[in-house]
Amino acid sequence: MGARLTPNRGAPPSRDELSVRFAGEGLRPRWWGNAADDVYGSHEHEHAKVLYCLDGSITFHTDGGDLELRPGDRLDLDAGTSHAATVGPNGVTCVEAYVEG
């Protein structure tokens, strides 16, 4: 179980581009956002999750260390991976989808 961060290279993708990426992987995106400095307590999911940061920033706290996402960065979380999160000082907008199977 684990978490893998794929940093963005180049200009961050738009909302439409991220929707196309999710569709290309057969995933149904769910958009969400949080205000500055919001905190998610430690939890885990029964399915793997794919998440992109659209704008702002968020730091995920995992057993393997902290992973900061900025615009365009991708995070893949394996099912059962314990994680918490802290939203950055300018808030965050993300898109995510659970990977069935």
Biopython code that builds the backbone (N, CA, C, O; Angstrom):
import numpy as np
from Bio.PDB.StructureBuilder import StructureBuilder

atoms = [
    (1, "MET", "N", (0.856, -1.179, 0.000)),
    (1, "MET", "CA", (0.000, 0.000, 0.000)),
    (1, "MET", "C", (0.893, 1.231, 0.000)),
    (1, "MET", "O", (1.973, 1.234, 0.591)),
    (2, "GLY", "N", (0.425, 2.272, -0.672)),
    (2, "GLY", "CA", (1.237, 3.457, -0.688)),
    (2, "GLY", "C", (0.616, 4.587, -1.468)),
    (2, "GLY", "O", (-0.518, 4.516, -1.943)),
    (3, "ALA", "N", (1.407, 5.629, -1.578)),
    (3, "ALA", "CA", (1.008, 6.841, -2.289)),
    (3, "ALA", "C", (2.142, 7.236, -3.222)),
    (3, "ALA", "O", (3.314, 7.199, -2.848)),
    (4, "ARG", "N", (1.772, 7.618, -4.453)),
    (4, "ARG", "CA", (2.768, 8.025, -5.440)),
    (4, "ARG", "C", (2.398, 9.388, -5.999)),
    (4, "ARG", "O", (1.296, 9.588, -6.508)),
    (5, "LEU", "N", (3.322, 10.308, -5.897)),
    (5, "LEU", "CA", (3.148, 11.660, -6.420)),
    (5, "LEU", "C", (3.836, 11.755, -7.776)),
    (5, "LEU", "O", (5.002, 11.388, -7.918)),
    (6, "THR", "N", (3.100, 12.252, -8.774)),
    (6, "THR", "CA", (3.673, 12.541, -10.079)),
    (6, "THR", "C", (3.621, 14.045, -10.272)),
    (6, "THR", "O", (2.553, 14.598, -10.533)),
    (7, "PRO", "N", (4.772, 14.723, -10.146)),
    (7, "PRO", "CA", (4.777, 16.186, -10.283)),
    (7, "PRO", "C", (4.418, 16.623, -11.704)),
    (7, "PRO", "O", (4.737, 15.939, -12.676)),
    (8, "ASN", "N", (3.766, 17.745, -11.804)),
    (8, "ASN", "CA", (3.421, 18.327, -13.094)),
    (8, "ASN", "C", (4.687, 18.856, -13.760)),
    (8, "ASN", "O", (5.572, 19.402, -13.101)),
    (9, "ARG", "N", (4.753, 18.686, -15.049)),
    (9, "ARG", "CA", (5.860, 19.240, -15.847)),
    (9, "ARG", "C", (5.230, 20.202, -16.836)),
    (9, "ARG", "O", (4.383, 19.791, -17.630)),
    (10, "GLY", "N", (5.610, 21.444, -16.812)),
    (10, "GLY", "CA", (5.055, 22.418, -17.745)),
    (10, "GLY", "C", (3.837, 23.124, -17.167)),
    (10, "GLY", "O", (3.634, 23.158, -15.953)),
    (11, "ALA", "N", (3.035, 23.685, -18.059)),
    (11, "ALA", "CA", (1.850, 24.443, -17.637)),
    (11, "ALA", "C", (0.817, 23.488, -17.035)),
    (11, "ALA", "O", (0.605, 22.395, -17.561)),
    (12, "PRO", "N", (0.175, 23.893, -15.937)),
    (12, "PRO", "CA", (-0.859, 23.042, -15.341)),
    (12, "PRO", "C", (-2.026, 22.834, -16.308)),
    (12, "PRO", "O", (-2.394, 23.756, -17.037)),
    (13, "PRO", "N", (-2.605, 21.646, -16.323)),
    (13, "PRO", "CA", (-3.744, 21.388, -17.200)),
    (13, "PRO", "C", (-4.984, 22.149, -16.731)),
    (13, "PRO", "O", (-5.126, 22.477, -15.553)),
    (14, "SER", "N", (-5.870, 22.418, -17.681)),
    (14, "SER", "CA", (-7.135, 23.081, -17.359)),
    (14, "SER", "C", (-8.128, 22.062, -16.808)),
    (14, "SER", "O", (-7.877, 20.857, -16.830)),
    (15, "ARG", "N", (-9.244, 22.558, -16.319)),
    (15, "ARG", "CA", (-10.315, 21.691, -15.833)),
    (15, "ARG", "C", (-10.783, 20.746, -16.953)),
    (15, "ARG", "O", (-10.989, 19.555, -16.722)),
    (16, "ASP", "N", (-10.948, 21.288, -18.160)),
    (16, "ASP", "CA", (-11.367, 20.458, -19.299)),
    (16, "ASP", "C", (-10.325, 19.386, -19.618)),
    (16, "ASP", "O", (-10.682, 18.239, -19.889)),
    (17, "GLU", "N", (-9.048, 19.746, -19.588)),
    (17, "GLU", "CA", (-7.993, 18.778, -19.871)),
    (17, "GLU", "C", (-7.969, 17.660, -18.824)),
    (17, "GLU", "O", (-7.761, 16.493, -19.155)),
    (18, "LEU", "N", (-8.183, 18.028, -17.571)),
    (18, "LEU", "CA", (-8.217, 17.003, -16.529)),
    (18, "LEU", "C", (-9.430, 16.088, -16.697)),
    (18, "LEU", "O", (-9.335, 14.884, -16.457)),
    (19, "SER", "N", (-10.551, 16.643, -17.101)),
    (19, "SER", "CA", (-11.736, 15.813, -17.357)),
    (19, "SER", "C", (-11.464, 14.808, -18.467)),
    (19, "SER", "O", (-11.897, 13.659, -18.382)),
    (20, "VAL", "N", (-10.749, 15.229, -19.511)),
    (20, "VAL", "CA", (-10.392, 14.333, -20.609)),
    (20, "VAL", "C", (-9.445, 13.238, -20.119)),
    (20, "VAL", "O", (-9.591, 12.077, -20.504)),
    (21, "ARG", "N", (-8.484, 13.594, -19.281)),
    (21, "ARG", "CA", (-7.556, 12.589, -18.739)),
    (21, "ARG", "C", (-8.322, 11.510, -17.965)),
    (21, "ARG", "O", (-8.066, 10.317, -18.128)),
    (22, "PHE", "N", (-9.266, 11.947, -17.119)),
    (22, "PHE", "CA", (-10.035, 10.983, -16.338)),
    (22, "PHE", "C", (-10.865, 10.091, -17.256)),
    (22, "PHE", "O", (-10.914, 8.876, -17.066)),
    (23, "ALA", "N", (-11.508, 10.683, -18.235)),
    (23, "ALA", "CA", (-12.316, 9.906, -19.181)),
    (23, "ALA", "C", (-11.447, 8.885, -19.909)),
    (23, "ALA", "O", (-11.876, 7.755, -20.142)),
    (24, "GLY", "N", (-10.225, 9.279, -20.268)),
    (24, "GLY", "CA", (-9.300, 8.381, -20.956)),
    (24, "GLY", "C", (-8.905, 7.182, -20.115)),
    (24, "GLY", "O", (-8.528, 6.143, -20.656)),
    (25, "GLU", "N", (-8.987, 7.316, -18.791)),
    (25, "GLU", "CA", (-8.684, 6.205, -17.888)),
    (25, "GLU", "C", (-9.958, 5.482, -17.445)),
    (25, "GLU", "O", (-9.905, 4.579, -16.610)),
    (26, "GLY", "N", (-11.112, 5.886, -18.014)),
    (26, "GLY", "CA", (-12.377, 5.256, -17.656)),
    (26, "GLY", "C", (-12.859, 5.619, -16.267)),
    (26, "GLY", "O", (-13.597, 4.856, -15.642)),
    (27, "LEU", "N", (-12.441, 6.796, -15.773)),
    (27, "LEU", "CA", (-12.793, 7.225, -14.424)),
    (27, "LEU", "C", (-13.829, 8.344, -14.452)),
    (27, "LEU", "O", (-13.845, 9.167, -15.367)),
    (28, "ARG", "N", (-14.686, 8.365, -13.446)),
    (28, "ARG", "CA", (-15.683, 9.431, -13.317)),
    (28, "ARG", "C", (-15.175, 10.458, -12.310)),
    (28, "ARG", "O", (-15.094, 10.160, -11.118)),
    (29, "PRO", "N", (-14.833, 11.652, -12.765)),
    (29, "PRO", "CA", (-14.253, 12.653, -11.873)),
    (29, "PRO", "C", (-15.273, 13.276, -10.921)),
    (29, "PRO", "O", (-16.451, 13.434, -11.240)),
    (30, "ARG", "N", (-14.771, 13.616, -9.759)),
    (30, "ARG", "CA", (-15.550, 14.364, -8.756)),
    (30, "ARG", "C", (-14.689, 15.560, -8.338)),
    (30, "ARG", "O", (-13.568, 15.396, -7.856)),
    (31, "TRP", "N", (-15.235, 16.762, -8.532)),
    (31, "TRP", "CA", (-14.509, 17.989, -8.210)),
    (31, "TRP", "C", (-14.827, 18.410, -6.785)),
    (31, "TRP", "O", (-15.957, 18.254, -6.321)),
    (32, "TRP", "N", (-13.833, 18.942, -6.096)),
    (32, "TRP", "CA", (-14.053, 19.467, -4.752)),
    (32, "TRP", "C", (-13.006, 20.528, -4.443)),
    (32, "TRP", "O", (-11.979, 20.623, -5.116)),
    (33, "GLY", "N", (-13.278, 21.314, -3.425)),
    (33, "GLY", "CA", (-12.337, 22.338, -3.003)),
    (33, "GLY", "C", (-12.482, 22.612, -1.524)),
    (33, "GLY", "O", (-13.498, 22.284, -0.913)),
    (34, "ASN", "N", (-11.464, 23.212, -0.961)),
    (34, "ASN", "CA", (-11.462, 23.574, 0.446)),
    (34, "ASN", "C", (-10.813, 24.930, 0.639)),
    (34, "ASN", "O", (-10.011, 25.385, -0.176)),
    (35, "ALA", "N", (-11.182, 25.554, 1.731)),
    (35, "ALA", "CA", (-10.615, 26.846, 2.113)),
    (35, "ALA", "C", (-9.210, 26.659, 2.684)),
    (35, "ALA", "O", (-8.800, 25.552, 3.031)),
    (36, "ALA", "N", (-8.506, 27.749, 2.768)),
    (36, "ALA", "CA", (-7.140, 27.754, 3.303)),
    (36, "ALA", "C", (-7.080, 27.088, 4.671)),
    (36, "ALA", "O", (-7.934, 27.304, 5.530)),
    (37, "ASP", "N", (-6.047, 26.273, 4.844)),
    (37, "ASP", "CA", (-5.701, 25.651, 6.120)),
    (37, "ASP", "C", (-6.718, 24.644, 6.649)),
    (37, "ASP", "O", (-6.621, 24.232, 7.805)),
    (38, "ASP", "N", (-7.704, 24.233, 5.822)),
    (38, "ASP", "CA", (-8.604, 23.153, 6.239)),
    (38, "ASP", "C", (-7.782, 21.886, 6.440)),
    (38, "ASP", "O", (-6.733, 21.711, 5.821)),
    (39, "VAL", "N", (-8.269, 21.002, 7.314)),
    (39, "VAL", "CA", (-7.538, 19.785, 7.667)),
    (39, "VAL", "C", (-8.464, 18.579, 7.551)),
    (39, "VAL", "O", (-9.618, 18.625, 7.978)),
    (40, "TYR", "N", (-7.944, 17.503, 6.970)),
    (40, "TYR", "CA", (-8.616, 16.206, 6.961)),
    (40, "TYR", "C", (-7.853, 15.288, 7.911)),
    (40, "TYR", "O", (-6.635, 15.152, 7.795)),
    (41, "GLY", "N", (-8.549, 14.667, 8.835)),
    (41, "GLY", "CA", (-7.917, 13.723, 9.749)),
    (41, "GLY", "C", (-7.515, 12.445, 9.036)),
    (41, "GLY", "O", (-7.902, 12.213, 7.890)),
    (42, "SER", "N", (-6.751, 11.634, 9.708)),
    (42, "SER", "CA", (-6.262, 10.388, 9.131)),
    (42, "SER", "C", (-7.425, 9.452, 8.801)),
    (42, "SER", "O", (-8.333, 9.251, 9.607)),
    (43, "HIS", "N", (-7.372, 8.890, 7.599)),
    (43, "HIS", "CA", (-8.396, 7.952, 7.139)),
    (43, "HIS", "C", (-7.839, 7.136, 5.985)),
    (43, "HIS", "O", (-6.721, 7.375, 5.529)),
    (44, "GLU", "N", (-8.618, 6.176, 5.515)),
    (44, "GLU", "CA", (-8.234, 5.375, 4.351)),
    (44, "GLU", "C", (-9.490, 5.047, 3.563)),
    (44, "GLU", "O", (-10.607, 5.207, 4.054)),
    (45, "HIS", "N", (-9.294, 4.586, 2.333)),
    (45, "HIS", "CA", (-10.403, 4.252, 1.444)),
    (45, "HIS", "C", (-10.293, 2.784, 1.031)),
    (45, "HIS", "O", (-9.195, 2.232, 0.962)),
    (46, "GLU", "N", (-11.433, 2.160, 0.758)),
    (46, "GLU", "CA", (-11.409, 0.741, 0.361)),
    (46, "GLU", "C", (-11.039, 0.558, -1.105)),
    (46, "GLU", "O", (-10.735, -0.555, -1.535)),
    (47, "HIS", "N", (-11.065, 1.657, -1.882)),
    (47, "HIS", "CA", (-10.673, 1.602, -3.292)),
    (47, "HIS", "C", (-9.471, 2.518, -3.515)),
    (47, "HIS", "O", (-9.266, 3.481, -2.776)),
    (48, "ALA", "N", (-8.686, 2.209, -4.535)),
    (48, "ALA", "CA", (-7.594, 3.102, -4.929)),
    (48, "ALA", "C", (-8.193, 4.411, -5.429)),
    (48, "ALA", "O", (-9.324, 4.442, -5.914)),
    (49, "LYS", "N", (-7.428, 5.486, -5.306)),
    (49, "LYS", "CA", (-7.914, 6.808, -5.707)),
    (49, "LYS", "C", (-6.854, 7.517, -6.529)),
    (49, "LYS", "O", (-5.660, 7.412, -6.250)),
    (50, "VAL", "N", (-7.310, 8.253, -7.562)),
    (50, "VAL", "CA", (-6.469, 9.121, -8.381)),
    (50, "VAL", "C", (-6.934, 10.543, -8.107)),
    (50, "VAL", "O", (-8.135, 10.811, -8.104)),
    (51, "LEU", "N", (-6.002, 11.450, -7.879)),
    (51, "LEU", "CA", (-6.344, 12.824, -7.543)),
    (51, "LEU", "C", (-5.381, 13.778, -8.239)),
    (51, "LEU", "O", (-4.171, 13.552, -8.249)),
    (52, "TYR", "N", (-5.925, 14.846, -8.822)),
    (52, "TYR", "CA", (-5.123, 15.936, -9.384)),
    (52, "TYR", "C", (-5.463, 17.222, -8.658)),
    (52, "TYR", "O", (-6.616, 17.443, -8.285)),
    (53, "CYS", "N", (-4.477, 18.064, -8.457)),
    (53, "CYS", "CA", (-4.675, 19.419, -7.947)),
    (53, "CYS", "C", (-4.879, 20.345, -9.148)),
    (53, "CYS", "O", (-4.049, 20.373, -10.056)),
    (54, "LEU", "N", (-5.976, 21.098, -9.155)),
    (54, "LEU", "CA", (-6.231, 22.061, -10.223)),
    (54, "LEU", "C", (-5.626, 23.419, -9.878)),
    (54, "LEU", "O", (-4.932, 24.024, -10.695)),
    (55, "ASP", "N", (-5.893, 23.889, -8.669)),
    (55, "ASP", "CA", (-5.271, 25.146, -8.233)),
    (55, "ASP", "C", (-5.113, 25.151, -6.721)),
    (55, "ASP", "O", (-5.747, 24.369, -6.012)),
    (56, "GLY", "N", (-4.256, 26.050, -6.238)),
    (56, "GLY", "CA", (-3.927, 26.077, -4.818)),
    (56, "GLY", "C", (-2.928, 24.987, -4.487)),
    (56, "GLY", "O", (-2.101, 24.618, -5.321)),
    (57, "SER", "N", (-3.004, 24.473, -3.268)),
    (57, "SER", "CA", (-2.100, 23.399, -2.852)),
    (57, "SER", "C", (-2.713, 22.623, -1.698)),
    (57, "SER", "O", (-3.575, 23.122, -0.973)),
    (58, "ILE", "N", (-2.247, 21.394, -1.548)),
    (58, "ILE", "CA", (-2.669, 20.526, -0.443)),
    (58, "ILE", "C", (-1.532, 19.561, -0.154)),
    (58, "ILE", "O", (-0.892, 19.053, -1.075)),
    (59, "THR", "N", (-1.283, 19.311, 1.111)),
    (59, "THR", "CA", (-0.247, 18.375, 1.521)),
    (59, "THR", "C", (-0.908, 17.150, 2.123)),
    (59, "THR", "O", (-1.683, 17.253, 3.074)),
    (60, "PHE", "N", (-0.593, 15.975, 1.557)),
    (60, "PHE", "CA", (-1.080, 14.712, 2.090)),
    (60, "PHE", "C", (-0.020, 14.151, 3.021)),
    (60, "PHE", "O", (1.165, 14.118, 2.689)),
    (61, "HIS", "N", (-0.458, 13.714, 4.184)),
    (61, "HIS", "CA", (0.430, 13.157, 5.201)),
    (61, "HIS", "C", (0.235, 11.639, 5.205)),
    (61, "HIS", "O", (-0.841, 11.146, 5.543)),
    (62, "THR", "N", (1.279, 10.909, 4.829)),
    (62, "THR", "CA", (1.212, 9.451, 4.746)),
    (62, "THR", "C", (2.296, 8.851, 5.636)),
    (62, "THR", "O", (3.190, 9.551, 6.112)),
    (63, "ASP", "N", (2.197, 7.549, 5.849)),
    (63, "ASP", "CA", (3.234, 6.868, 6.633)),
    (63, "ASP", "C", (4.600, 6.987, 5.967)),
    (63, "ASP", "O", (5.628, 6.916, 6.640)),
    (64, "GLY", "N", (4.614, 7.169, 4.636)),
    (64, "GLY", "CA", (5.870, 7.306, 3.901)),
    (64, "GLY", "C", (6.403, 8.728, 3.837)),
    (64, "GLY", "O", (7.466, 8.967, 3.263)),
    (65, "GLY", "N", (5.667, 9.685, 4.427)),
    (65, "GLY", "CA", (6.099, 11.078, 4.426)),
    (65, "GLY", "C", (5.041, 11.993, 3.835)),
    (65, "GLY", "O", (3.989, 11.539, 3.384)),
    (66, "ASP", "N", (5.330, 13.281, 3.842)),
    (66, "ASP", "CA", (4.406, 14.288, 3.322)),
    (66, "ASP", "C", (4.583, 14.454, 1.813)),
    (66, "ASP", "O", (5.700, 14.412, 1.295)),
    (67, "LEU", "N", (3.449, 14.646, 1.114)),
    (67, "LEU", "CA", (3.449, 14.843, -0.337)),
    (67, "LEU", "C", (2.643, 16.093, -0.634)),
    (67, "LEU", "O", (1.428, 16.112, -0.438)),
    (68, "GLU", "N", (3.314, 17.144, -1.107)),
    (68, "GLU", "CA", (2.626, 18.401, -1.418)),
    (68, "GLU", "C", (2.223, 18.425, -2.883)),
    (68, "GLU", "O", (3.053, 18.222, -3.769)),
    (69, "LEU", "N", (0.943, 18.676, -3.132)),
    (69, "LEU", "CA", (0.424, 18.794, -4.492)),
    (69, "LEU", "C", (0.186, 20.249, -4.815)),
    (69, "LEU", "O", (-0.380, 21.002, -4.023)),
    (70, "ARG", "N", (0.637, 20.631, -6.013)),
    (70, "ARG", "CA", (0.421, 21.960, -6.581)),
    (70, "ARG", "C", (-0.290, 21.772, -7.914)),
    (70, "ARG", "O", (-0.469, 20.632, -8.345)),
    (71, "PRO", "N", (-0.698, 22.833, -8.575)),
    (71, "PRO", "CA", (-1.467, 22.693, -9.817)),
    (71, "PRO", "C", (-0.834, 21.729, -10.831)),
    (71, "PRO", "O", (0.328, 21.862, -11.217)),
    (72, "GLY", "N", (-1.655, 20.754, -11.242)),
    (72, "GLY", "CA", (-1.233, 19.769, -12.226)),
    (72, "GLY", "C", (-0.614, 18.518, -11.663)),
    (72, "GLY", "O", (-0.453, 17.539, -12.391)),
    (73, "ASP", "N", (-0.253, 18.509, -10.376)),
    (73, "ASP", "CA", (0.339, 17.320, -9.767)),
    (73, "ASP", "C", (-0.716, 16.237, -9.601)),
    (73, "ASP", "O", (-1.888, 16.525, -9.360)),
    (74, "ARG", "N", (-0.282, 14.982, -9.733)),
    (74, "ARG", "CA", (-1.164, 13.824, -9.597)),
    (74, "ARG", "C", (-0.730, 12.995, -8.388)),
    (74, "ARG", "O", (0.461, 12.805, -8.143)),
    (75, "LEU", "N", (-1.720, 12.507, -7.641)),
    (75, "LEU", "CA", (-1.469, 11.606, -6.526)),
    (75, "LEU", "C", (-2.270, 10.331, -6.758)),
    (75, "LEU", "O", (-3.476, 10.379, -7.004)),
    (76, "ASP", "N", (-1.593, 9.198, -6.679)),
    (76, "ASP", "CA", (-2.244, 7.889, -6.739)),
    (76, "ASP", "C", (-2.146, 7.269, -5.354)),
    (76, "ASP", "O", (-1.051, 7.082, -4.823)),
    (77, "LEU", "N", (-3.298, 6.951, -4.771)),
    (77, "LEU", "CA", (-3.348, 6.320, -3.455)),
    (77, "LEU", "C", (-3.860, 4.901, -3.614)),
    (77, "LEU", "O", (-4.945, 4.686, -4.156)),
    (78, "ASP", "N", (-3.089, 3.932, -3.146)),
    (78, "ASP", "CA", (-3.551, 2.555, -3.159)),
    (78, "ASP", "C", (-4.670, 2.381, -2.141)),
    (78, "ASP", "O", (-4.730, 3.107, -1.149)),
    (79, "ALA", "N", (-5.552, 1.425, -2.384)),
    (79, "ALA", "CA", (-6.603, 1.106, -1.423)),
    (79, "ALA", "C", (-5.970, 0.791, -0.072)),
    (79, "ALA", "O", (-4.940, 0.121, -0.001)),
    (80, "GLY", "N", (-6.590, 1.274, 0.989)),
    (80, "GLY", "CA", (-6.118, 0.992, 2.338)),
    (80, "GLY", "C", (-4.950, 1.838, 2.814)),
    (80, "GLY", "O", (-4.434, 1.606, 3.908)),
    (81, "THR", "N", (-4.520, 2.809, 2.024)),
    (81, "THR", "CA", (-3.398, 3.665, 2.423)),
    (81, "THR", "C", (-3.887, 4.741, 3.384)),
    (81, "THR", "O", (-4.735, 5.560, 3.028)),
    (82, "SER", "N", (-3.359, 4.737, 4.583)),
    (82, "SER", "CA", (-3.718, 5.742, 5.577)),
    (82, "SER", "C", (-3.141, 7.092, 5.177)),
    (82, "SER", "O", (-1.969, 7.194, 4.813)),
    (83, "HIS", "N", (-3.973, 8.126, 5.247)),
    (83, "HIS", "CA", (-3.512, 9.468, 4.893)),
    (83, "HIS", "C", (-4.370, 10.526, 5.582)),
    (83, "HIS", "O", (-5.532, 10.291, 5.914)),
    (84, "ALA", "N", (-3.778, 11.674, 5.784)),
    (84, "ALA", "CA", (-4.445, 12.878, 6.278)),
    (84, "ALA", "C", (-4.045, 13.986, 5.309)),
    (84, "ALA", "O", (-3.205, 13.761, 4.437)),
    (85, "ALA", "N", (-4.623, 15.165, 5.441)),
    (85, "ALA", "CA", (-4.262, 16.237, 4.513)),
    (85, "ALA", "C", (-4.453, 17.602, 5.166)),
    (85, "ALA", "O", (-5.306, 17.790, 6.033)),
    (86, "THR", "N", (-3.627, 18.550, 4.717)),
    (86, "THR", "CA", (-3.729, 19.941, 5.135)),
    (86, "THR", "C", (-3.740, 20.810, 3.892)),
    (86, "THR", "O", (-2.833, 20.737, 3.063)),
    (87, "VAL", "N", (-4.778, 21.637, 3.766)),
    (87, "VAL", "CA", (-4.910, 22.528, 2.615)),
    (87, "VAL", "C", (-3.950, 23.698, 2.782)),
    (87, "VAL", "O", (-3.730, 24.177, 3.895)),
    (88, "GLY", "N", (-3.382, 24.154, 1.677)),
    (88, "GLY", "CA", (-2.427, 25.257, 1.686)),
    (88, "GLY", "C", (-3.066, 26.600, 1.992)),
    (88, "GLY", "O", (-4.283, 26.688, 2.154)),
    (89, "PRO", "N", (-2.243, 27.658, 2.072)),
    (89, "PRO", "CA", (-2.697, 28.981, 2.503)),
    (89, "PRO", "C", (-3.635, 29.694, 1.527)),
    (89, "PRO", "O", (-4.266, 30.685, 1.892)),
    (90, "ASN", "N", (-3.732, 29.194, 0.273)),
    (90, "ASN", "CA", (-4.630, 29.815, -0.712)),
    (90, "ASN", "C", (-5.807, 28.921, -1.072)),
    (90, "ASN", "O", (-6.477, 29.155, -2.078)),
    (91, "GLY", "N", (-6.068, 27.893, -0.255)),
    (91, "GLY", "CA", (-7.134, 26.954, -0.555)),
    (91, "GLY", "C", (-6.701, 25.976, -1.631)),
    (91, "GLY", "O", (-5.541, 25.969, -2.041)),
    (92, "VAL", "N", (-7.638, 25.147, -2.090)),
    (92, "VAL", "CA", (-7.320, 24.140, -3.104)),
    (92, "VAL", "C", (-8.582, 23.750, -3.862)),
    (92, "VAL", "O", (-9.683, 23.759, -3.313)),
    (93, "THR", "N", (-8.402, 23.408, -5.129)),
    (93, "THR", "CA", (-9.435, 22.769, -5.939)),
    (93, "THR", "C", (-8.806, 21.515, -6.534)),
    (93, "THR", "O", (-7.727, 21.569, -7.124)),
    (94, "CYS", "N", (-9.492, 20.388, -6.371)),
    (94, "CYS", "CA", (-8.980, 19.108, -6.848)),
    (94, "CYS", "C", (-10.060, 18.355, -7.609)),
    (94, "CYS", "O", (-11.247, 18.666, -7.513)),
    (95, "VAL", "N", (-9.626, 17.375, -8.353)),
    (95, "VAL", "CA", (-10.517, 16.406, -8.977)),
    (95, "VAL", "C", (-9.988, 15.024, -8.610)),
    (95, "VAL", "O", (-8.780, 14.787, -8.608)),
    (96, "GLU", "N", (-10.916, 14.114, -8.297)),
    (96, "GLU", "CA", (-10.510, 12.788, -7.907)),
    (96, "GLU", "C", (-11.492, 11.756, -8.436)),
    (96, "GLU", "O", (-12.609, 12.086, -8.833)),
    (97, "ALA", "N", (-11.062, 10.517, -8.437)),
    (97, "ALA", "CA", (-11.928, 9.400, -8.805)),
    (97, "ALA", "C", (-11.417, 8.145, -8.118)),
    (97, "ALA", "O", (-10.213, 7.963, -7.938)),
    (98, "TYR", "N", (-12.344, 7.289, -7.739)),
    (98, "TYR", "CA", (-11.975, 5.994, -7.186)),
    (98, "TYR", "C", (-11.788, 5.006, -8.327)),
    (98, "TYR", "O", (-12.526, 5.028, -9.312)),
    (99, "VAL", "N", (-10.806, 4.152, -8.183)),
    (99, "VAL", "CA", (-10.497, 3.159, -9.183)),
    (99, "VAL", "C", (-11.133, 1.849, -8.721)),
    (99, "VAL", "O", (-10.733, 1.276, -7.707)),
    (100, "GLU", "N", (-12.109, 1.393, -9.462)),
    (100, "GLU", "CA", (-12.792, 0.139, -9.116)),
    (100, "GLU", "C", (-11.964, -1.040, -9.578)),
    (100, "GLU", "O", (-11.246, -0.972, -10.576)),
    (101, "GLY", "N", (-12.082, -2.136, -8.817)),
    (101, "GLY", "CA", (-11.433, -3.368, -9.286)),
    (101, "GLY", "C", (-10.370, -3.896, -8.433)),
    (101, "GLY", "O", (-9.775, -4.924, -8.754)),
]
sb = StructureBuilder()
sb.init_structure("model")
sb.init_model(0)
sb.init_chain("A")
sb.init_seg("    ")
for serial, (resi, resn, name, xyz) in enumerate(atoms, 1):
    if name == "N":
        sb.init_residue(resn, " ", resi, " ")
    sb.init_atom(name, np.array(xyz, "f"), 0.0, 1.0, " ", f" {name:<3s}", serial, name[0])
structure = sb.get_structure()
